[in-house]
Amino acid sequence: MKVCIYSLFLSLLLLSCFKSEKSPYLILDPKEHVSEFISISEFVDTVMYIPLDTSMLIKGIGRHFLIDDDCMFFDTNEGVLKYSRQGIFLQKIGRVGGAPQEYTNYRAIAMDKENERIYVYSLPRKLIVYNFDGEFLNFFSVELPDDGLYPIQMYYRNGLIYFFYRNCLGGETRKSLFWVITDTKGQMKTFRRSNEIQLGADYAASYGLFGVNVKDADSFVYWDLFNDTVFHVNGMEAKIVYLWDKGKFRLLDTDNFEVPDDDRRICTAFVDAEHFLLLRWNTMRHVGAQVFLSYYDKKEKKAYKLDDSHVVPKSKLSLLNHFFAYERIDGREYLLMGAKVNELPDDMKDSLGNLSFEDEDNPILVLIRLNQ
């Protein structure tokens, strides 16, 4: 049954999260002055590195890291690749092409651990299923609204496939599409749009102002800077958990994005961990854009500045200029990112042995384990 539910000078510009007397929700605002600092070491337990072997040369490991008990899957320029947990290349899953068992260069991947299935979404509406050994099992047509743009993030949870949008224009309704949830055969179960009609230029709405991250084993956190609400999404349920404050940092769909307002801010990463929130903000400048991070302690109900964004000292590994994702692996919380060898601290480079530190080296998977 289909259900449609409408419904860093910059170091001072950080997150102030508080519970308003007029609202039962935390209010998120990047403009408040915060005087206290916190170090990454306060919430990071261990940093681990897994170099991927070079038997298959790849440019990167994408933005969706699928990690099982004894293997890992990445969406790369060479297709969907399977590695051991030690970084040894095992095999390619499927290939690029037009046959039923093949996918396009535009795709997203998801994993069903229990049943050992890899799902590959291939533009525009194809869902391909493989097992963990790379055997093609089936393909289906995905039931998606005809809004002109397509989802960029896909997840599997509890028999459902989640398709999340980041920059959808909203089609004829002019109401942005947030997510679509289908069964494993691509049949739509539910979807959600913005309540607001976009009145401004299409360019503003297509800037990429929506985002999604894993919340826990069953749910996700989804945010949209054109709307007030941040959601937790779990199956058919979508719960409002935070609100964006009012102010000049808020984006308007009528903004001239070719000459962006200096007051505007984009939240480009949102980690809703067990003990804290971590948000990354960008200014809107096309040249000289600045990035800063904010941290909110859920127990103390207090916001902090992050004094250094580097994952480890004396390295180029920074949360400012790397994509990172939140995941739960083996019962622990992690931030995951891809890196090159020359970005690692010197002691770690030495421990990796014969890697040359050149650009052609394969990426390193960095696992940042959070404190319990």
C-alpha positions in Angstrom: 0.0 0.0 0.0 1.4 3.4 -1.0 1.4 6.0 1.7 2.4 9.6 0.9 3.3 11.6 4.1 3.5 15.4 3.4 4.1 16.9 6.0 35.1 28.5 11.6 37.0 34.8 12.4 34.4 31.7 11.8 35.7 29.8 14.8 33.0 31.6 16.8 30.2 30.6 14.5 29.4 27.3 16.0 26.5 25.3 17.1 24.4 26.2 20.0 21.9 23.5 20.8 19.3 24.1 23.5 15.8 23.2 24.4 13.5 26.1 24.0 10.8 26.8 26.5 8.5 27.0 23.5 9.6 23.7 21.9 10.1 20.1 23.1 13.0 19.8 20.6 16.6 20.8 20.5 17.1 23.9 18.5 20.1 23.9 16.2 21.8 27.3 15.4 25.4 27.7 14.0 25.6 31.4 14.9 26.0 31.4 18.7 29.3 32.2 20.4 30.7 29.2 22.3 33.7 29.9 24.6 34.7 26.3 25.5 36.7 23.9 23.4 36.7 20.2 23.1 39.4 18.0 21.5 38.6 15.1 19.1 40.5 12.9 21.6 37.7 13.5 24.1 35.3 11.4 22.1 37.6 9.2 19.9 38.8 6.0 21.3 41.0 4.5 18.6 41.9 5.3 15.0 42.5 2.2 12.7 43.7 2.0 9.1 43.1 -0.6 6.5 45.1 -0.1 3.3 43.4 -1.6 0.2 45.7 -3.7 -1.9 46.6 -2.6 -5.4 45.7 -5.7 -7.4 42.7 -3.5 -8.5 43.7 0.2 -8.8 40.9 2.5 -7.8 40.6 6.3 -7.3 38.4 6.1 -4.1 36.0 4.1 -2.1 32.9 6.2 -2.5 30.6 7.4 0.2 28.9 4.3 1.3 31.0 1.7 3.2 29.4 -1.7 3.6 31.3 -3.7 6.2 30.3 -7.2 7.2 31.9 -9.6 9.7 34.6 -10.8 7.3 34.3 -8.7 4.2 33.8 -5.1 2.9 32.1 -3.7 -0.2 32.9 -0.4 -1.9 31.4 1.4 -4.9 34.4 2.5 -6.9 35.3 3.7 -10.4 35.9 0.1 -11.3 32.5 -1.0 -10.1 31.3 -2.6 -6.9 34.3 -4.3 -5.3 34.6 -6.8 -2.4 37.6 -6.9 0.0 38.5 -8.8 3.1 38.4 -7.0 6.4 42.2 -6.8 6.1 42.0 -4.9 2.8 42.7 -7.8 0.4 40.8 -7.6 -2.9 38.6 -10.5 -3.3 36.4 -9.9 -6.4 34.2 -7.6 -8.4 30.5 -7.7 -7.9 28.7 -7.4 -11.3 30.0 -4.9 -13.9 29.1 -1.8 -15.8 26.9 -2.5 -18.8 23.4 -2.6 -20.2 22.5 -6.3 -19.6 20.0 -7.3 -16.8 22.8 -8.3 -14.5 24.9 -5.1 -15.1 24.6 -1.5 -13.8 25.4 2.0 -15.0 28.1 4.4 -13.8 25.5 6.1 -11.7 24.5 3.9 -8.8 24.2 3.3 -5.1 24.7 0.2 -3.0 23.2 -1.4 0.1 23.8 -4.6 2.0 21.6 -7.1 3.7 24.0 -8.8 6.2 21.6 -11.5 7.4 20.7 -12.9 4.0 24.1 -12.0 2.4 22.7 -9.8 -0.4 24.1 -6.8 -2.2 21.6 -4.4 -3.7 22.7 -2.1 -6.5 20.5 0.8 -7.6 21.3 1.7 -11.2 19.9 4.9 -12.8 17.2 5.4 -13.6 15.0 2.7 -12.0 16.9 -0.6 -11.8 17.5 -2.6 -8.7 20.0 -5.5 -9.1 20.5 -8.2 -6.4 23.7 -10.2 -6.0 24.8 -12.5 -3.2 28.1 -11.9 -1.3 29.9 -14.2 -3.8 29.0 -11.9 -6.7 26.4 -14.2 -8.2 23.6 -12.3 -10.0 20.2 -13.3 -8.5 17.6 -10.9 -10.0 16.8 -7.4 -11.0 13.6 -5.3 -10.6 12.2 -2.0 -11.7 12.1 0.4 -8.8 8.9 2.4 -8.3 10.1 6.0 -7.9 8.2 9.3 -8.4 9.0 11.0 -11.7 10.7 14.1 -10.2 13.5 14.4 -12.8 16.3 13.7 -10.4 17.2 10.4 -8.7 18.3 9.3 -5.2 22.0 9.2 -4.3 22.0 7.3 -1.0 20.5 3.8 -0.5 20.3 1.6 2.5 18.8 -1.7 3.5 17.1 -2.2 6.8 14.7 -5.0 8.0 13.4 -6.0 4.6 13.1 -2.5 3.2 15.2 -0.4 0.8 15.6 3.3 1.7 16.2 5.7 -1.2 17.3 9.2 0.1 17.4 12.3 -2.0 19.7 15.3 -1.5 18.7 17.7 -4.3 15.4 16.8 -5.8 13.4 19.7 -7.3 10.1 18.3 -6.5 8.6 17.7 -9.9 5.4 19.3 -10.9 4.3 19.7 -7.3 7.4 21.9 -6.5 7.6 20.0 -3.1 11.0 18.5 -2.6 11.2 14.7 -2.4 13.0 13.6 0.8 12.9 9.8 0.7 11.2 6.7 -0.9 11.0 3.3 0.9 10.4 0.2 -1.1 10.4 -3.5 -0.5 13.3 -5.6 -1.8 11.6 -6.0 -5.2 11.3 -2.2 -5.7 7.7 -1.8 -4.9 7.0 1.5 -3.1 5.8 1.3 0.5 6.0 5.0 1.4 7.6 8.3 0.6 7.8 11.8 2.0 7.9 15.2 0.5 8.5 18.7 2.0 5.4 20.5 3.1 6.6 23.7 1.4 6.3 24.6 -2.2 9.5 25.9 -3.7 8.9 29.2 -5.3 12.4 30.2 -6.3 14.8 29.2 -9.0 15.5 25.5 -9.7 19.2 26.2 -9.2 18.7 26.9 -5.5 16.7 23.8 -4.9 19.3 21.6 -6.8 22.3 22.9 -4.8 22.5 19.7 -2.7 21.1 21.0 0.6 19.6 17.8 2.0 21.5 15.1 3.8 21.3 11.7 5.5 23.4 9.6 7.8 22.9 6.4 9.8 21.4 6.9 13.3 21.5 3.3 14.6 20.9 -0.3 13.5 17.3 0.5 12.4 17.1 4.2 11.6 18.6 7.3 9.9 18.9 11.0 10.5 17.7 13.2 7.7 18.0 17.0 7.4 16.9 19.6 4.9 18.0 23.2 5.3 15.0 24.6 3.5 12.7 23.2 6.2 12.7 23.5 10.0 12.8 19.8 10.9 15.5 17.1 11.3 14.0 13.6 11.2 14.7 10.2 12.5 13.4 7.8 9.8 12.6 4.2 10.7 10.4 2.3 8.3 7.0 3.8 8.0 7.7 6.1 10.9 9.4 9.5 10.6 9.9 11.4 13.9 10.9 15.0 14.3 13.9 15.1 16.7 15.5 18.5 16.2 14.6 21.9 14.7 16.7 24.5 12.9 16.5 27.9 14.5 15.4 30.9 12.7 18.0 33.4 11.5 20.1 34.6 8.6 22.0 31.4 8.4 18.9 29.7 7.0 18.7 29.1 3.3 15.9 30.4 1.1 14.9 28.9 -2.2 14.7 32.4 -3.5 18.4 33.1 -2.7 20.7 34.0 -5.6 23.1 31.0 -5.3 25.4 32.5 -8.0 26.1 35.4 -5.7 25.6 33.7 -2.3 24.8 35.6 0.9 27.7 35.6 3.4 25.4 34.9 6.2 24.1 31.6 4.8 25.5 28.2 6.2 25.1 24.7 4.8 25.2 21.7 7.1 27.3 19.2 5.1 27.6 16.5 7.8 25.4 15.5 10.7 26.4 12.8 13.1 23.7 11.8 15.7 25.8 9.6 17.9 24.8 8.0 21.2 26.4 10.7 23.4 26.8 13.7 21.1 26.0 15.6 17.9 28.7 16.5 15.5 27.9 19.0 12.7 30.0 20.3 9.9 29.1 23.7 8.4 30.2 25.4 5.2 29.9 29.0 4.1 28.2 29.6 0.8 31.2 31.3 -1.0 32.2 29.7 -4.3 35.8 30.9 -3.7 37.4 30.8 -0.3 34.6 28.9 1.4 35.2 28.2 5.0 34.3 25.1 7.0 33.9 24.6 10.7 32.7 21.9 13.1 30.4 22.0 16.1 29.9 19.5 18.9 27.0 19.1 21.3 27.2 16.9 24.4 23.8 15.2 24.9 24.4 14.5 28.6 25.8 17.9 29.6 23.4 19.6 27.2 26.2 21.9 26.2 27.9 23.0 22.9 31.6 23.2 22.3 34.1 24.4 19.7 36.2 21.7 18.1 39.8 23.0 18.7 41.3 20.9 16.0 39.6 19.0 13.2 42.6 16.6 12.6 41.8 13.0 13.4 45.3 12.4 14.6 48.1 15.0 15.2 50.7 15.7 12.5 48.6 14.3 9.7 46.4 15.6 7.0 43.4 13.6 8.1 40.8 16.2 8.9 37.1 16.1 9.4 36.9 19.4 7.5 38.0 18.2 4.1 37.1 14.6 4.0 33.7 12.9 3.6 33.0 10.8 6.6 30.1 8.6 7.5 28.8 7.3 10.8 28.3 3.5 11.2 27.8 0.9 13.9 30.2 -2.0 13.4 30.5 -5.0 15.8 28.5 -3.2 18.4 30.6 0.0 18.4 30.2 3.5 16.9 32.6 4.6 14.1 33.3 7.5 11.8 34.5 6.1 8.5 36.5 7.9 5.8 38.8 7.2 2.8 42.3 8.7 2.7 45.6 8.5 0.8 48.8 7.2 2.3 50.5 10.7 2.2 47.7 12.0 4.5 48.6 9.6 7.3 50.9 10.4 10.3 54.5 9.4 9.8 54.5 6.6 12.3 51.6 5.0 10.5 53.2 5.4 7.1 56.3 3.5 8.4 54.1 0.7 9.7 52.5 0.2 6.3 55.8 -1.0 4.9 56.3 -0.9 1.1 53.6 1.5 0.1 55.1 4.3 -2.0 52.9 7.2 -0.8 52.2 8.2 -4.4 48.9 9.3 -5.8 48.5 6.0 -7.6 48.4 4.1 -4.3 45.0 2.8 -3.4 42.9 4.5 -0.7 43.1 3.7 3.0 40.0 3.0 4.9 40.1 5.0 8.2 38.0 3.7 11.0 37.6 6.2 13.9 36.1 4.3 16.8 34.2 6.5 19.2 34.3 6.3 23.0 31.5 4.2 24.6 
